[in-house]
Amino acid sequence: MPPPKTLPTIRAALLDLDGLLINSEGLLVDSIQHLLTSRSCPPMPDNLMALAIGRLSDRFQPEEIKSWIGENILGDGKWTTQEDFEKDVFEKCVTKRPNANLLDGAEDLIRTLAVQAWVAPAGGGLGREKMEIAIVSNSIAVSLAAKCAPHNVFTLIPPSRKFCRDDPRLVTYPRRPKPAPDLFLSALSILNKERSTPPNNQPEIQASECLVFEDSVIGVEAARKAGMRVVWVPHPCARRAYRGQEWRVLSGALGGGESLVEGPGEEGKECGMAEVRDSLVGFEYAKYGIFVDGCEGRLAN
């Protein structure tokens, strides 16, 4: 979807959970590499690990990953089948899940967006409008709740602003997981429905007024397909894998699992629609038209 000629003010922030706010994806990466090392297998390459991040039961299904598994870790006293390998990975991850910590800058970002952030009212009216914040995750509800429970900061985001792929509110909407745009668009539709219901009577938020925070390539693709702006904060392995190709990711062109392409990767660069960051620390709210109490629109740290 082409970007609008004039980028509007951001009125809603839609946050991924795994790998963006908590280090659950990092635990997955560590679990995979530790298991491989324990059986004298080579480490999974960064570009394949990047394809696995952000996926659920199909994280090992891209053909590139299946081919590598078949060539490098099956037989010879290692794993008999891919399913055996997947079972060991997920069992190891489940034991570590309660230890998933907040990532750098995540707590400050949530507190700022949920408590201090505001925007000028739609239509140029007087006063100010509270910034909307929501979690939009590929997780199922039980998993999302379990991962949020250890961290009090998530109570700042009300249950009505936490969306997941089995959310009963989405029953009348398409619910394909990322990289399809369904979750983002459905969450926005529900958010707008609640905003328009009395006594709220708030104006509708457009997709182009949403800023999505994502760590996965497929999440970036989903947001771009939804017509939303994106902040991509990739895991280090994905950062390494796509170095020089960042704008191809940010254009939403690489989430389907195809191999990395050669070259500088400047095609698809769309000024203002997407950016890549190494962390959430020191996020620049003012550049998106977001004001922060006590910061006079400057950086909030």
C-alpha positions, 0 to 999 in steps of 0.5 A, spaced: 500 500 500 503 506 497 504 511 503 500 517 503 503 524 500 502 527 507 503 523 513 498 524 519 499 524 526 500 518 530 494 517 534 494 509 536 500 505 538 500 497 536 505 493 540 507 486 539 509 482 545 514 477 544 521 479 542 519 486 542 517 487 549 519 481 552 525 477 551 521 470 549 524 470 542 531 471 545 529 465 549 527 461 543 534 463 539 538 461 545 534 454 546 535 452 539 542 454 539 544 450 545 540 444 543 544 444 537 551 445 540 549 439 545 548 434 540 555 437 536 550 440 530 552 447 527 548 453 529 542 455 525 544 461 521 542 468 522 538 468 516 534 462 518 533 464 525 530 470 523 525 467 518 523 463 525 522 469 529 515 471 530 512 465 528 508 460 532 507 452 530 509 453 523 516 457 525 520 451 522 516 450 516 519 455 511 522 451 506 529 454 507 529 452 514 526 445 513 532 443 508 537 446 513 534 441 518 534 435 514 541 436 511 545 438 518 541 435 524 537 429 522 540 422 523 547 420 526 545 420 533 542 427 533 534 427 531 530 422 528 525 427 525 524 434 524 518 433 529 523 430 534 527 436 534 521 441 534 518 437 540 525 438 544 525 446 542 518 447 545 519 443 551 525 447 553 522 454 551 516 452 556 520 451 562 524 458 560 517 462 559 516 465 566 523 467 566 522 472 560 524 479 562 522 486 559 527 488 554 530 495 554 526 501 554 519 496 554 517 499 560 518 506 559 515 505 552 509 502 555 508 507 561 509 513 557 504 511 551 499 509 556 500 515 562 503 521 559 502 521 551 497 525 548 496 528 541 492 534 538 485 532 537 483 530 530 480 535 525 484 541 529 480 542 535 482 545 541 484 541 547 488 534 546 486 527 545 489 521 549 494 516 545 491 509 544 495 503 546 494 496 544 498 489 544 497 485 538 500 479 538 500 472 534 499 469 541 493 465 543 490 468 549 492 463 555 499 464 552 499 472 552 496 472 559 501 468 562 507 472 559 504 478 561 503 476 568 510 477 571 510 484 569 506 489 573 507 494 567 502 490 563 496 492 567 497 499 564 494 496 558 487 494 559 484 487 557 480 491 552 486 493 548 490 486 548 488 483 542 491 475 540 489 471 534 484 467 538 480 473 541 473 472 541 471 479 539 475 477 532 470 472 531 466 476 525 473 478 522 478 474 518 484 472 523 489 469 519 496 470 523 501 475 521 504 476 516 497 477 514 494 484 516 488 481 519 490 482 526 492 489 526 486 491 521 481 487 526 484 490 532 483 497 529 476 496 527 474 494 534 478 499 537 474 504 533 467 501 535 469 502 542 471 509 541 465 511 537 460 508 542 457 513 547 459 516 552 466 516 548 464 519 542 471 519 539 473 520 532 475 514 528 482 512 527 485 511 520 490 505 519 495 511 517 494 514 524 497 507 527 504 506 529 506 499 529 512 496 534 514 490 531 521 485 532 519 480 526 520 481 519 513 477 518 510 483 523 513 488 519 510 485 513 503 485 516 503 492 519 505 495 512 499 491 508 495 494 513 497 501 511 500 502 518 507 505 519 512 501 523 518 501 528 522 495 527 526 493 533 529 486 530 533 481 534 540 481 533 540 475 529 535 478 524 539 485 524 545 481 522 541 477 517 538 483 513 544 488 514 544 492 508 537 490 506 533 494 512 529 498 507 526 491 503 524 489 510 521 495 512 517 496 505 513 489 507 517 485 501 521 480 505 516 477 510 513 471 506 520 467 507 523 468 501 531 468 501 535 474 502 536 478 496 543 481 494 545 488 493 544 495 497 537 494 498 534 501 497 528 499 493 522 500 497 525 505 501 519 510 503 521 516 507 517 516 514 513 510 513 518 505 517 524 505 521 529 500 524 531 501 531 536 497 535 532 498 541 526 501 544 530 506 549 530 513 547 524 513 542 523 519 539 515 521 540 515 528 537 517 525 530 510 522 530 506 528 533 506 525 540 506 529 545 509 527 552 507 530 559 513 533 562 517 533 556 514 538 552 514 534 546 522 532 546 525 525 547 522 521 553 527 517 556 
